[in-house]
Amino acid sequence: MPSDHSGVIQTLKIVSGEIYDDDWVTPELTLKPMDGFDGRTLELTFWNPDFSVAHLHNSISATLGGRVASQGNIRSGQTVTITADFDTDYEELEVKISSYLEEASYDQRKRAMKLVSAKWLS
């Protein structure tokens, strides 16, 4: 699934976690807008491409400023979209994904899902 997020990612600061060049994200990812991007709605779409048993009923939750912004379950091969309404550029969006691929000899990263889209809606 091709991704569409590079321009938006440049407007965000990654506080913790990582978005890898091949679109995989870590199980915990914290983002905040760069200065001047307050008062806007961010929409992120994640894809669960892994079909292992551990990922059949993956869940994702997002909190913004300590309140639940979005949450849901995602099965293998499906996408889920979360939205977050930033009041200020000081707020941080914390995304947590319940399961991830363990480190392996061919790939040392903890990979949870792929980020396939990121958009500012307003």
SULZIVEN-V970324 format. One record per helix or strand of 3 or more residues. SS is the DSSP state (H for helix, E for strand). FROM is the first residue (numbers start at 0). LEN is the number of residues. Records with the same first field share a line. If there is no record, write none. Layout:
BEGIN
SS->FROM-LEN  FROM-LEN
END
This chain:
BEGIN
H->5-4  52-3
E->11-5  27-6  40-7  57-7  66-8  78-7  92-5  112-8
END
